[in-house]
Amino acid sequence: MYIYNVTVNIDESVHKEWLTWMQTHIPEVLATGRFTSAKMTQVLVEEEMGGVTYSVQYTANTREDLDNYYKHDAEKLRSDAMKKFADKMVAFRTELKVIEEFYSTVSSN
């Protein structure tokens, strides 16, 4: 399993608009068929540059799925974001390979 992580710092002046836009963007990325799920989280560290930082993690079953996303889909989907928020956001991407998953055996009461 692979995780395609996109970390975005978004300027507070367009923060609400960006969050609304992400509600359609994430389903568009999932609609490519390359990923099985997505998780959006807020990074709880204040950046010196300001803004609000998020991490969106897309899960792919295979390396081939991830490569096909880059080959067929990534450019268009990234350009959509840049057209709307180019000078108001900074993004970087990380690929992660899941080696093993662990789960708690402690039940919460």
KOLGU-4560 file (N, C-alpha, C; in nm, 3 decimals, padded with zeros to 5 digits):
<recs>
<n_xx: 00.085 n_yy: -00.117 n_zz: 00.000 ca_xx: 00.000 ca_yy: 00.000 ca_zz: 00.000 c_xx: 00.090 c_yy: 00.124 c_zz: 00.000 mol: A seq: 1 type: MET>
<n_xx: 00.043 n_yy: 00.229 n_zz: -00.067 ca_xx: 00.118 ca_yy: 00.353 ca_zz: -00.078 c_xx: 00.031 c_yy: 00.470 c_zz: -00.034 mol: A seq: 2 type: TYR>
<n_xx: 00.095 n_yy: 00.570 n_zz: 00.023 ca_xx: 00.026 ca_yy: 00.693 ca_zz: 00.061 c_xx: 00.089 c_yy: 00.807 c_zz: -00.016 mol: A seq: 3 type: ILE>
<n_xx: 00.004 n_yy: 00.880 n_zz: -00.085 ca_xx: 00.045 ca_yy: 01.001 ca_zz: -00.155 c_xx: -00.001 c_yy: 01.116 c_zz: -00.067 mol: A seq: 4 type: TYR>
<n_xx: 00.094 n_yy: 01.183 n_zz: -00.003 ca_xx: 00.065 ca_yy: 01.288 ca_zz: 00.093 c_xx: 00.087 c_yy: 01.425 c_zz: 00.029 mol: A seq: 5 type: ASN>
<n_xx: -00.012 n_yy: 01.510 n_zz: 00.037 ca_xx: 00.000 ca_yy: 01.647 ca_zz: -00.011 c_xx: -00.017 c_yy: 01.740 c_zz: 00.108 mol: A seq: 6 type: VAL>
<n_xx: 00.088 n_yy: 01.814 n_zz: 00.141 ca_xx: 00.083 ca_yy: 01.909 ca_zz: 00.250 c_xx: 00.069 c_yy: 02.048 c_zz: 00.190 mol: A seq: 7 type: THR>
<n_xx: -00.031 n_yy: 02.122 n_zz: 00.238 ca_xx: -00.062 ca_yy: 02.254 ca_zz: 00.181 c_xx: -00.070 c_yy: 02.356 c_zz: 00.293 mol: A seq: 8 type: VAL>
<n_xx: -00.002 n_yy: 02.469 n_zz: 00.273 ca_xx: -00.021 ca_yy: 02.585 ca_zz: 00.361 c_xx: -00.102 c_yy: 02.684 c_zz: 00.280 mol: A seq: 9 type: ASN>
<n_xx: -00.218 n_yy: 02.722 n_zz: 00.333 ca_xx: -00.310 ca_yy: 02.810 ca_zz: 00.261 c_xx: -00.324 c_yy: 02.941 c_zz: 00.337 mol: A seq: 10 type: ILE>
<n_xx: -00.318 n_yy: 03.050 n_zz: 00.264 ca_xx: -00.331 ca_yy: 03.183 ca_zz: 00.323 c_xx: -00.468 c_yy: 03.199 c_zz: 00.387 mol: A seq: 11 type: ASP>
<n_xx: -00.470 n_yy: 03.263 n_zz: 00.502 ca_xx: -00.597 ca_yy: 03.278 ca_zz: 00.574 c_xx: -00.701 c_yy: 03.358 c_zz: 00.496 mol: A seq: 12 type: GLU>
<n_xx: -00.659 n_yy: 03.442 n_zz: 00.404 ca_xx: -00.754 ca_yy: 03.524 ca_zz: 00.327 c_xx: -00.841 c_yy: 03.439 c_zz: 00.234 mol: A seq: 13 type: SER>
<n_xx: -00.796 n_yy: 03.318 n_zz: 00.197 ca_xx: -00.875 ca_yy: 03.230 ca_zz: 00.110 c_xx: -00.900 c_yy: 03.094 c_zz: 00.176 mol: A seq: 14 type: VAL>
<n_xx: -00.874 n_yy: 03.085 n_zz: 00.303 ca_xx: -00.884 ca_yy: 02.959 ca_zz: 00.375 c_xx: -01.022 c_yy: 02.894 c_zz: 00.361 mol: A seq: 15 type: HIS>
<n_xx: -01.128 n_yy: 02.969 n_zz: 00.388 ca_xx: -01.263 ca_yy: 02.912 ca_zz: 00.382 c_xx: -01.299 c_yy: 02.870 c_zz: 00.239 mol: A seq: 16 type: LYS>
<n_xx: -01.262 n_yy: 02.952 n_zz: 00.142 ca_xx: -01.288 ca_yy: 02.919 ca_zz: 00.001 c_xx: -01.214 c_yy: 02.792 c_zz: -00.039 mol: A seq: 17 type: GLU>
<n_xx: -01.088 n_yy: 02.780 n_zz: 00.006 ca_xx: -01.007 ca_yy: 02.662 ca_zz: -00.025 c_xx: -01.069 c_yy: 02.536 c_zz: 00.037 mol: A seq: 18 type: TRP>
<n_xx: -01.113 n_yy: 02.545 n_zz: 00.163 ca_xx: -01.177 ca_yy: 02.430 ca_zz: 00.227 c_xx: -01.300 c_yy: 02.385 c_zz: 00.150 mol: A seq: 19 type: LEU>
<n_xx: -01.381 n_yy: 02.480 n_zz: 00.105 ca_xx: -01.499 ca_yy: 02.447 ca_zz: 00.026 c_xx: -01.458 c_yy: 02.381 c_zz: -00.105 mol: A seq: 20 type: THR>
<n_xx: -01.356 n_yy: 02.435 n_zz: -00.171 ca_xx: -01.306 ca_yy: 02.380 ca_zz: -00.296 c_xx: -01.254 c_yy: 02.237 c_zz: -00.276 mol: A seq: 21 type: TRP>
<n_xx: -01.189 n_yy: 02.212 n_zz: -00.165 ca_xx: -01.135 ca_yy: 02.078 ca_zz: -00.138 c_xx: -01.245 c_yy: 01.973 c_zz: -00.127 mol: A seq: 22 type: MET>
<n_xx: -01.366 n_yy: 02.014 n_zz: -00.089 ca_xx: -01.479 ca_yy: 01.921 ca_zz: -00.079 c_xx: -01.517 c_yy: 01.863 c_zz: -00.216 mol: A seq: 23 type: GLN>
<n_xx: -01.481 n_yy: 01.932 n_zz: -00.324 ca_xx: -01.503 ca_yy: 01.876 ca_zz: -00.458 c_xx: -01.372 c_yy: 01.821 c_zz: -00.517 mol: A seq: 24 type: THR>
<n_xx: -01.259 n_yy: 01.882 n_zz: -00.479 ca_xx: -01.130 ca_yy: 01.837 ca_zz: -00.534 c_xx: -01.096 c_yy: 01.695 c_zz: -00.490 mol: A seq: 25 type: HIS>
<n_xx: -01.108 n_yy: 01.666 n_zz: -00.361 ca_xx: -01.073 ca_yy: 01.532 ca_zz: -00.312 c_xx: -01.158 c_yy: 01.424 c_zz: -00.382 mol: A seq: 26 type: ILE>
<n_xx: -01.290 n_yy: 01.440 n_zz: -00.393 ca_xx: -01.367 ca_yy: 01.340 ca_zz: -00.468 c_xx: -01.323 c_yy: 01.328 c_zz: -00.615 mol: A seq: 27 type: PRO>
<n_xx: -01.279 n_yy: 01.439 n_zz: -00.676 ca_xx: -01.228 ca_yy: 01.432 ca_zz: -00.814 c_xx: -01.102 c_yy: 01.347 c_zz: -00.821 mol: A seq: 28 type: GLU>
<n_xx: -01.013 n_yy: 01.362 n_zz: -00.724 ca_xx: -00.891 ca_yy: 01.280 ca_zz: -00.720 c_xx: -00.930 c_yy: 01.134 c_zz: -00.702 mol: A seq: 29 type: VAL>
<n_xx: -01.022 n_yy: 01.106 n_zz: -00.611 ca_xx: -01.066 ca_yy: 00.967 ca_zz: -00.589 c_xx: -01.134 c_yy: 00.910 c_zz: -00.712 mol: A seq: 30 type: LEU>
<n_xx: -01.203 n_yy: 00.994 n_zz: -00.788 ca_xx: -01.275 ca_yy: 00.949 ca_zz: -00.908 c_xx: -01.181 c_yy: 00.902 c_zz: -01.019 mol: A seq: 31 type: ALA>
<n_xx: -01.052 n_yy: 00.932 n_zz: -01.007 ca_xx: -00.956 ca_yy: 00.881 ca_zz: -01.106 c_xx: -00.944 c_yy: 00.730 c_zz: -01.099 mol: A seq: 32 type: THR>
<n_xx: -00.986 n_yy: 00.672 n_zz: -00.986 ca_xx: -00.976 ca_yy: 00.528 ca_zz: -00.968 c_xx: -00.838 c_yy: 00.482 c_zz: -00.924 mol: A seq: 33 type: GLY>
<n_xx: -00.747 n_yy: 00.576 n_zz: -00.899 ca_xx: -00.610 ca_yy: 00.540 ca_zz: -00.861 c_xx: -00.594 c_yy: 00.521 c_zz: -00.710 mol: A seq: 34 type: ARG>
<n_xx: -00.688 n_yy: 00.576 n_zz: -00.633 ca_xx: -00.679 ca_yy: 00.572 ca_zz: -00.487 c_xx: -00.804 c_yy: 00.509 c_zz: -00.428 mol: A seq: 35 type: PHE>
<n_xx: -00.786 n_yy: 00.446 n_zz: -00.312 ca_xx: -00.900 ca_yy: 00.380 ca_zz: -00.247 c_xx: -00.964 c_yy: 00.467 c_zz: -00.140 mol: A seq: 36 type: THR>
<n_xx: -00.889 n_yy: 00.564 n_zz: -00.087 ca_xx: -00.944 ca_yy: 00.649 ca_zz: 00.017 c_xx: -00.859 c_yy: 00.775 c_zz: 00.029 mol: A seq: 37 type: SER>
<n_xx: -00.913 n_yy: 00.871 n_zz: 00.104 ca_xx: -00.839 ca_yy: 00.994 ca_zz: 00.132 c_xx: -00.872 c_yy: 01.038 c_zz: 00.273 mol: A seq: 38 type: ALA>
<n_xx: -00.774 n_yy: 01.101 n_zz: 00.336 ca_xx: -00.793 ca_yy: 01.154 ca_zz: 00.471 c_xx: -00.734 c_yy: 01.295 c_zz: 00.471 mol: A seq: 39 type: LYS>
<n_xx: -00.812 n_yy: 01.390 n_zz: 00.520 ca_xx: -00.766 ca_yy: 01.529 ca_zz: 00.529 c_xx: -00.748 c_yy: 01.565 c_zz: 00.676 mol: A seq: 40 type: MET>
<n_xx: -00.631 n_yy: 01.616 n_zz: 00.710 ca_xx: -00.602 ca_yy: 01.652 ca_zz: 00.848 c_xx: -00.545 c_yy: 01.794 c_zz: 00.854 mol: A seq: 41 type: THR>
<n_xx: -00.567 n_yy: 01.859 n_zz: 00.965 ca_xx: -00.506 ca_yy: 01.991 ca_zz: 00.987 c_xx: -00.378 c_yy: 01.970 c_zz: 01.067 mol: A seq: 42 type: GLN>
<n_xx: -00.271 n_yy: 02.032 n_zz: 01.023 ca_xx: -00.143 ca_yy: 02.025 ca_zz: 01.093 c_xx: -00.150 c_yy: 02.122 c_zz: 01.211 mol: A seq: 43 type: VAL>
<n_xx: -00.121 n_yy: 02.072 n_zz: 01.329 ca_xx: -00.138 ca_yy: 02.153 ca_zz: 01.450 c_xx: -00.010 c_yy: 02.220 c_zz: 01.494 mol: A seq: 44 type: LEU>
<n_xx: 00.063 n_yy: 02.274 n_zz: 01.398 ca_xx: 00.184 ca_yy: 02.350 ca_zz: 01.426 c_xx: 00.167 c_yy: 02.485 c_zz: 01.358 mol: A seq: 45 type: VAL>
<n_xx: 00.192 n_yy: 02.593 n_zz: 01.431 ca_xx: 00.183 ca_yy: 02.725 ca_zz: 01.371 c_xx: 00.307 c_yy: 02.750 c_zz: 01.288 mol: A seq: 46 type: GLU>
<n_xx: 00.286 n_yy: 02.788 n_zz: 01.163 ca_xx: 00.396 ca_yy: 02.818 ca_zz: 01.072 c_xx: 00.438 c_yy: 02.963 c_zz: 01.089 mol: A seq: 47 type: GLU>
<n_xx: 00.568 n_yy: 02.987 n_zz: 01.079 ca_xx: 00.619 ca_yy: 03.125 ca_zz: 01.087 c_xx: 00.560 c_yy: 03.212 c_zz: 00.977 mol: A seq: 48 type: GLU>
<n_xx: 00.536 n_yy: 03.151 n_zz: 00.860 ca_xx: 00.483 ca_yy: 03.226 ca_zz: 00.746 c_xx: 00.335 c_yy: 03.256 c_zz: 00.760 mol: A seq: 49 type: MET>
<n_xx: 00.270 n_yy: 03.200 n_zz: 00.865 ca_xx: 00.127 ca_yy: 03.220 ca_zz: 00.882 c_xx: 00.049 c_yy: 03.118 c_zz: 00.802 mol: A seq: 50 type: GLY>
<n_xx: -00.078 n_yy: 03.147 n_zz: 00.781 ca_xx: -00.164 ca_yy: 03.055 ca_zz: 00.709 c_xx: -00.204 c_yy: 02.936 c_zz: 00.792 mol: A seq: 51 type: GLY>
<n_xx: -00.275 n_yy: 02.844 n_zz: 00.729 ca_xx: -00.321 ca_yy: 02.722 ca_zz: 00.793 c_xx: -00.268 c_yy: 02.607 c_zz: 00.709 mol: A seq: 52 type: VAL>
<n_xx: -00.216 n_yy: 02.505 n_zz: 00.776 ca_xx: -00.154 ca_yy: 02.393 ca_zz: 00.705 c_xx: -00.238 c_yy: 02.267 c_zz: 00.719 mol: A seq: 53 type: THR>
<n_xx: -00.252 n_yy: 02.195 n_zz: 00.608 ca_xx: -00.327 ca_yy: 02.071 ca_zz: 00.602 c_xx: -00.243 c_yy: 01.963 c_zz: 00.536 mol: A seq: 54 type: TYR>
<n_xx: -00.276 n_yy: 01.840 n_zz: 00.568 ca_xx: -00.218 ca_yy: 01.724 ca_zz: 00.501 c_xx: -00.333 c_yy: 01.642 c_zz: 00.447 mol: A seq: 55 type: SER>
<n_xx: -00.327 n_yy: 01.610 n_zz: 00.319 ca_xx: -00.426 ca_yy: 01.522 ca_zz: 00.258 c_xx: -00.352 c_yy: 01.396 c_zz: 00.217 mol: A seq: 56 type: VAL>
<n_xx: -00.398 n_yy: 01.283 n_zz: 00.267 ca_xx: -00.333 ca_yy: 01.155 ca_zz: 00.241 c_xx: -00.425 c_yy: 01.067 c_zz: 00.158 mol: A seq: 57 type: GLN>
<n_xx: -00.377 n_yy: 01.036 n_zz: 00.037 ca_xx: -00.450 ca_yy: 00.949 ca_zz: -00.055 c_xx: -00.385 c_yy: 00.811 c_zz: -00.051 mol: A seq: 58 type: TYR>
<n_xx: -00.465 n_yy: 00.706 n_zz: -00.036 ca_xx: -00.414 ca_yy: 00.569 ca_zz: -00.027 c_xx: -00.430 c_yy: 00.499 c_zz: -00.161 mol: A seq: 59 type: THR>
<n_xx: -00.318 n_yy: 00.442 n_zz: -00.210 ca_xx: -00.317 ca_yy: 00.364 ca_zz: -00.334 c_xx: -00.279 c_yy: 00.221 c_zz: -00.301 mol: A seq: 60 type: ALA>
<n_xx: -00.340 n_yy: 00.126 n_zz: -00.368 ca_xx: -00.308 ca_yy: -00.014 ca_zz: -00.343 c_xx: -00.171 c_yy: -00.054 c_zz: -00.395 mol: A seq: 61 type: ASN>
<n_xx: -00.132 n_yy: 00.002 n_zz: -00.512 ca_xx: -00.008 ca_yy: -00.041 ca_zz: -00.576 c_xx: 00.074 c_yy: 00.079 c_zz: -00.622 mol: A seq: 62 type: THR>
<n_xx: 00.200 n_yy: 00.054 n_zz: -00.645 ca_xx: 00.289 ca_yy: 00.156 ca_zz: -00.702 c_xx: 00.241 c_yy: 00.193 c_zz: -00.843 mol: A seq: 63 type: ARG>
<n_xx: 00.190 n_yy: 00.095 n_zz: -00.914 ca_xx: 00.139 ca_yy: 00.119 ca_zz: -01.049 c_xx: 00.023 c_yy: 00.219 c_zz: -01.047 mol: A seq: 64 type: GLU>
<n_xx: -00.066 n_yy: 00.206 n_zz: -00.948 ca_xx: -00.177 ca_yy: 00.302 ca_zz: -00.936 c_xx: -00.123 c_yy: 00.443 c_zz: -00.916 mol: A seq: 65 type: ASP>
<n_xx: -00.024 n_yy: 00.457 n_zz: -00.831 ca_xx: 00.035 ca_yy: 00.588 ca_zz: -00.805 c_xx: 00.103 c_yy: 00.643 c_zz: -00.930 mol: A seq: 66 type: LEU>
<n_xx: 00.180 n_yy: 00.558 n_zz: -00.998 ca_xx: 00.246 ca_yy: 00.600 ca_zz: -01.122 c_xx: 00.145 c_yy: 00.641 c_zz: -01.229 mol: A seq: 67 type: ASP>
<n_xx: 00.035 n_yy: 00.568 n_zz: -01.238 ca_xx: -00.068 ca_yy: 00.603 ca_zz: -01.336 c_xx: -00.136 c_yy: 00.735 c_zz: -01.301 mol: A seq: 68 type: ASN>
<n_xx: -00.149 n_yy: 00.764 n_zz: -01.173 ca_xx: -00.203 ca_yy: 00.895 ca_zz: -01.133 c_xx: -00.111 c_yy: 01.006 c_zz: -01.185 mol: A seq: 69 type: TYR>
<n_xx: 00.018 n_yy: 00.990 n_zz: -01.164 ca_xx: 00.113 ca_yy: 01.091 ca_zz: -01.212 c_xx: 00.108 c_yy: 01.104 c_zz: -01.365 mol: A seq: 70 type: TYR>
<n_xx: 00.100 n_yy: 00.991 n_zz: -01.431 ca_xx: 00.105 ca_yy: 00.989 ca_zz: -01.578 c_xx: -00.021 c_yy: 01.046 c_zz: -01.642 mol: A seq: 71 type: LYS>
<n_xx: -00.138 n_yy: 01.016 n_zz: -01.584 ca_xx: -00.264 ca_yy: 01.049 ca_zz: -01.651 c_xx: -00.346 c_yy: 01.160 c_zz: -01.586 mol: A seq: 72 type: HIS>
<n_xx: -00.327 n_yy: 01.186 n_zz: -01.457 ca_xx: -00.422 ca_yy: 01.273 ca_zz: -01.387 c_xx: -00.361 c_yy: 01.391 c_zz: -01.312 mol: A seq: 73 type: ASP>
<n_xx: -00.242 n_yy: 01.376 n_zz: -01.260 ca_xx: -00.188 ca_yy: 01.473 ca_zz: -01.165 c_xx: -00.176 c_yy: 01.614 c_zz: -01.223 mol: A seq: 74 type: ALA>
<n_xx: -00.127 n_yy: 01.625 n_zz: -01.344 ca_xx: -00.104 ca_yy: 01.759 ca_zz: -01.402 c_xx: -00.232 c_yy: 01.842 c_zz: -01.408 mol: A seq: 75 type: GLU>
<n_xx: -00.340 n_yy: 01.783 n_zz: -01.456 ca_xx: -00.465 ca_yy: 01.856 ca_zz: -01.467 c_xx: -00.519 c_yy: 01.894 c_zz: -01.329 mol: A seq: 76 type: LYS>
<n_xx: -00.519 n_yy: 01.798 n_zz: -01.238 ca_xx: -00.575 ca_yy: 01.824 ca_zz: -01.105 c_xx: -00.491 c_yy: 01.927 c_zz: -01.029 mol: A seq: 77 type: LEU>
<n_xx: -00.360 n_yy: 01.923 n_zz: -01.045 ca_xx: -00.275 ca_yy: 02.024 ca_zz: -00.980 c_xx: -00.297 c_yy: 02.161 c_zz: -01.041 mol: A seq: 78 type: ARG>
<n_xx: -00.313 n_yy: 02.165 n_zz: -01.173 ca_xx: -00.330 ca_yy: 02.296 ca_zz: -01.238 c_xx: -00.461 c_yy: 02.362 c_zz: -01.197 mol: A seq: 79 type: SER>
<n_xx: -00.563 n_yy: 02.282 n_zz: -01.167 ca_xx: -00.689 ca_yy: 02.338 ca_zz: -01.118 c_xx: -00.666 c_yy: 02.417 c_zz: -00.989 mol: A seq: 80 type: ASP>
<n_xx: -00.587 n_yy: 02.362 n_zz: -00.899 ca_xx: -00.557 ca_yy: 02.430 ca_zz: -00.773 c_xx: -00.475 c_yy: 02.555 c_zz: -00.798 mol: A seq: 81 type: ALA>
<n_xx: -00.377 n_yy: 02.545 n_zz: -00.886 ca_xx: -00.290 ca_yy: 02.659 ca_zz: -00.912 c_xx: -00.367 c_yy: 02.775 c_zz: -00.977 mol: A seq: 82 type: MET>
<n_xx: -00.464 n_yy: 02.744 n_zz: -01.061 ca_xx: -00.544 ca_yy: 02.848 ca_zz: -01.124 c_xx: -00.622 c_yy: 02.928 c_zz: -01.019 mol: A seq: 83 type: LYS>
<n_xx: -00.672 n_yy: 02.859 n_zz: -00.919 ca_xx: -00.756 ca_yy: 02.925 ca_zz: -00.819 c_xx: -00.677 c_yy: 02.989 c_zz: -00.705 mol: A seq: 84 type: LYS>
<n_xx: -00.567 n_yy: 02.925 n_zz: -00.663 ca_xx: -00.501 ca_yy: 02.967 ca_zz: -00.539 c_xx: -00.350 c_yy: 02.988 c_zz: -00.553 mol: A seq: 85 type: PHE>
<n_xx: -00.301 n_yy: 03.006 n_zz: -00.674 ca_xx: -00.157 ca_yy: 03.006 ca_zz: -00.703 c_xx: -00.072 c_yy: 03.087 c_zz: -00.606 mol: A seq: 86 type: ALA>
<n_xx: -00.105 n_yy: 03.211 n_zz: -00.583 ca_xx: -00.019 ca_yy: 03.296 ca_zz: -00.499 c_xx: -00.062 c_yy: 03.294 c_zz: -00.353 mol: A seq: 87 type: ASP>
<n_xx: -00.158 n_yy: 03.208 n_zz: -00.319 ca_xx: -00.210 ca_yy: 03.201 ca_zz: -00.182 c_xx: -00.183 c_yy: 03.067 c_zz: -00.115 mol: A seq: 88 type: LYS>
<n_xx: -00.106 n_yy: 02.980 n_zz: -00.181 ca_xx: -00.080 ca_yy: 02.849 ca_zz: -00.124 c_xx: 00.061 c_yy: 02.801 c_zz: -00.158 mol: A seq: 89 type: MET>
<n_xx: 00.112 n_yy: 02.717 n_zz: -00.069 ca_xx: 00.237 ca_yy: 02.647 ca_zz: -00.093 c_xx: 00.208 c_yy: 02.500 c_zz: -00.067 mol: A seq: 90 type: VAL>
<n_xx: 00.249 n_yy: 02.413 n_zz: -00.160 ca_xx: 00.221 ca_yy: 02.270 ca_zz: -00.145 c_xx: 00.348 c_yy: 02.189 c_zz: -00.170 mol: A seq: 91 type: ALA>
<n_xx: 00.361 n_yy: 02.081 n_zz: -00.096 ca_xx: 00.464 ca_yy: 01.984 ca_zz: -00.130 c_xx: 00.408 c_yy: 01.844 c_zz: -00.112 mol: A seq: 92 type: PHE>
<n_xx: 00.465 n_yy: 01.753 n_zz: -00.188 ca_xx: 00.412 ca_yy: 01.618 ca_zz: -00.195 c_xx: 00.516 c_yy: 01.516 c_zz: -00.149 mol: A seq: 93 type: ARG>
<n_xx: 00.467 n_yy: 01.412 n_zz: -00.083 ca_xx: 00.553 ca_yy: 01.306 ca_zz: -00.032 c_xx: 00.489 c_yy: 01.173 c_zz: -00.063 mol: A seq: 94 type: THR>
<n_xx: 00.569 n_yy: 01.077 n_zz: -00.105 ca_xx: 00.521 ca_yy: 00.940 ca_zz: -00.125 c_xx: 00.568 c_yy: 00.855 c_zz: -00.008 mol: A seq: 95 type: GLU>
<n_xx: 00.478 n_yy: 00.773 n_zz: 00.042 ca_xx: 00.510 ca_yy: 00.684 ca_zz: 00.154 c_xx: 00.470 c_yy: 00.542 c_zz: 00.116 mol: A seq: 96 type: LEU>
<n_xx: 00.553 n_yy: 00.447 n_zz: 00.153 ca_xx: 00.520 ca_yy: 00.306 ca_zz: 00.135 c_xx: 00.489 c_yy: 00.247 c_zz: 00.271 mol: A seq: 97 type: LYS>
<n_xx: 00.371 n_yy: 00.190 n_zz: 00.285 ca_xx: 00.331 ca_yy: 00.130 ca_zz: 00.412 c_xx: 00.402 c_yy: -00.005 c_zz: 00.426 mol: A seq: 98 type: VAL>
<n_xx: 00.477 n_yy: -00.020 n_zz: 00.533 ca_xx: 00.549 ca_yy: -00.144 ca_zz: 00.559 c_xx: 00.462 c_yy: -00.238 c_zz: 00.643 mol: A seq: 99 type: ILE>
<n_xx: 00.400 n_yy: -00.184 n_zz: 00.746 ca_xx: 00.315 ca_yy: -00.265 ca_zz: 00.832 c_xx: 00.222 c_yy: -00.172 c_zz: 00.908 mol: A seq: 100 type: GLU>
<n_xx: 00.104 n_yy: -00.219 n_zz: 00.939 ca_xx: 00.011 ca_yy: -00.141 ca_zz: 01.019 c_xx: -00.010 c_yy: -00.210 c_zz: 01.153 mol: A seq: 101 type: GLU>
<n_xx: -00.025 n_yy: -00.130 n_zz: 01.256 ca_xx: -00.047 ca_yy: -00.181 ca_zz: 01.390 c_xx: -00.175 c_yy: -00.118 c_zz: 01.445 mol: A seq: 102 type: PHE>
<n_xx: -00.248 n_yy: -00.192 n_zz: 01.523 ca_xx: -00.372 ca_yy: -00.143 ca_zz: 01.580 c_xx: -00.371 c_yy: -00.168 c_zz: 01.731 mol: A seq: 103 type: TYR>
<n_xx: -00.433 n_yy: -00.081 n_zz: 01.802 ca_xx: -00.442 ca_yy: -00.095 ca_zz: 01.947 c_xx: -00.529 c_yy: -00.214 c_zz: 01.983 mol: A seq: 104 type: SER>
<n_xx: -00.488 n_yy: -00.285 n_zz: 02.087 ca_xx: -00.569 ca_yy: -00.396 ca_zz: 02.137 c_xx: -00.645 c_yy: -00.354 c_zz: 02.262 mol: A seq: 105 type: THR>
<n_xx: -00.627 n_yy: -00.228 n_zz: 02.300 ca_xx: -00.695 ca_yy: -00.175 ca_zz: 02.418 c_xx: -00.831 c_yy: -00.124 c_zz: 02.376 mol: A seq: 106 type: VAL>
<n_xx: -00.935 n_yy: -00.168 n_zz: 02.443 ca_xx: -01.069 ca_yy: -00.119 ca_zz: 02.410 c_xx: -01.101 c_yy: 00.001 c_zz: 02.497 mol: A seq: 107 type: SER>
<n_xx: -01.171 n_yy: 00.097 n_zz: 02.441 ca_xx: -01.211 ca_yy: 00.214 ca_zz: 02.519 c_xx: -01.351 c_yy: 00.193 c_zz: 02.574 mol: A seq: 108 type: SER>
<n_xx: -01.367 n_yy: 00.228 n_zz: 02.698 ca_xx: -01.497 ca_yy: 00.208 ca_zz: 02.764 c_xx: -01.567 c_yy: 00.337 c_zz: 02.785 mol: A seq: 109 type: ASN>
</recs>
